[in-house]
Amino acid sequence: MGENARVAADSGSFKGMGDYQELVDEISELLGVPATLENRDFELIAFGAYDSEDELDASALDPVRTRSILTRRSTAKVRAWFEGFGITRATGPVRIPASPEAGVYRGRICLPVRHRGVVLGYVWLLEGEPGPTDSQLAAAMRVAGRIGALLADEAEAGAGLSRELRAVLTAERGWQRDMAVADLRTALGPRADGPHTLVCVAPWPSPDPDDAPSPRAIPHATALCTLPWGASGLSLAVLVRLRTPDVTAPAVAAATRLLKEAEESRGVAARGAGARAAAAAAARADGAAGLAARAAGYAAGVGEPRTGLAELGTVWQEAFDAARAALAEPRFGPVARWARIGAYRLLTALPPEAAHDRVVGPLLSPAHRELARTAEVYLDRAGQAGRTASELGIHRQTLYYRLSRVEQLTGLDLDDGEDRLLLHMALKRARL
């Protein structure tokens, strides 16, 4: 079994992995060449472990194939290049020539995977000498048809889980949510009884509520759906099954992968210098990708784990608020865990109008941004003038002058503990 196929199977992230792997291996044996299976979004499902010296040849692992295997997906640019050969419309094998400038050192044969006329994925074969015969390709296409039936069944099941998860997270408390949870529990079967948490990625870059990645492409994801974020945007909710309720690393891994997806979907990811180097770097760059995503305005939150599904509504609110905190405070991100956002656990629960306190309001106007920043750093540093002046890069006398202006604008006394608390909360809440 290929390494990524093994990782996916171990994580329990999707059903039928063994079936896919067996069918891909069957195609590899039929044709005598390594085969790779991707869905229609070019997300890797499985690749055949065909035993051949040719497979060890460096030319077989061209940059495009290397990146696909290492990162389990291809870039939008690579996808568009291959689709330019008509693979989305083809009903039979499509030969694609080598193109070193595109990072394709070896020619490919693409077997479209269809079900009831709809393309659901692609089997990729490396061209060789001698190439497969027409009868071999016809036999491989029949296997591809069996793969298509599996993909169709999985897509239907995934769409159902997405609907059930959305119903749970949007239902009112009470009998409506209880019914939605019961439906999701039935859909998940035995998996429903283990420890879970939820990840919120926000804002999700696509405006289409149905445009979400496949759970198969996200490590440890059981189901996912899009939900409202703000007035017109969307967030992505991901249900993550955990091995134990004490270890949230799988949820962090899922969140990091999704931040990378968000970054790439906006074209923020760097293009560049050698596709082989980029492919290898991509496998190690999840952390850097998360930082880039946050810089582009994305963040993720992780709720506290619970056993079973009864408290998913609460877990979602925690994940949602943790994402808000990560967007407001870079030190929490790019992936913020509810348990680690400190005072923001209370601040996120305040109603929106709390950000418009009439006393602090004048300080929050754009004209006084520098004064607000000075006050916030001063309060963050527990009123220590030396540390505050050093962090802001100003003289102490300048700091004292600014603080006196803050007191004049707000009428607050910065020597009074309750006034300081009010000011500190208002400044932090305004970030949200």
Secondary structure, DSSP 8 states (H G I E B T S, - for coil): --HHHHHHHHHT-STTHHHHHHHHHHHHHHHTS-EEEEETT-BEEEE-----HHHHSGGGS-HHHHHHHHHSB--HHHHHHHHTTTTTT-SS-EEE--BGGGTB-S-EEEEEEEETTEEEEEEEEE--SS---HHHHHHHHHHHHHHHHHHHHHHHHHHHHHHHHHHHHHS-TTHHHHHHHHHHHHHHGGGGGSEEEEEEEEEES-S-TT----GGGSTTEEEEEEEEETTTEEEEEEEEE-SSTT--HHHHHHHHHHHHHHHHHTT-S---S-HHHHHHHHHH-HHHHHHHHHHTT-EEEE---EESSTTHHHHHHHHHHHHHHHHH-GGG-SEEEGGG-TTHHHHTTS-GGGGG-TTTGGGGSGGGHHHHHHHHHHHHTTT-HHHHHHHHT--HHHHHHHHHHHHHHH---TTSHHHHHHHHHHHHHHH-
